[in-house]
Amino acid sequence: MMVRAAAAEPGVGRLVREFVQREMVDRIAERLGGRDARQRAGVLAIQLSGVIFSRYVLAVEPAATMPVDELVRLLAPGLRATLRPAGPIPSYSAARRSGLP
């Protein structure tokens, strides 16, 4: 209900955003450290929020009924990658030349 209220009411949305910022992003960034810790923590919070919303609010299958251990096994590699410091990002034209989509 909190997510639905946050989407419908700007004041509730602000409170939820501040909570996520303080309790997730800031705490994770402190533990990560490094020059881009805040960005990595913010992206992790977005990913986890999406999982929570999709699993518990929208009940998107198969994630909604998947055992937690299985969900963790499938999500962990991507979440770990998010937590690692980012390397240089190739420009769009360089990525196209190398054959990346």
Secondary structure as UniProt FT lines:
FT   HELIX           2..8
FT   HELIX           10..20
FT   HELIX           21..26
FT   HELIX           27..32
FT   TURN            35..36
FT   HELIX           37..52
FT   HELIX           53..57
FT   TURN            61..65
FT   HELIX           68..83
FT   HELIX           92..97
FT   TURN            98..99
//
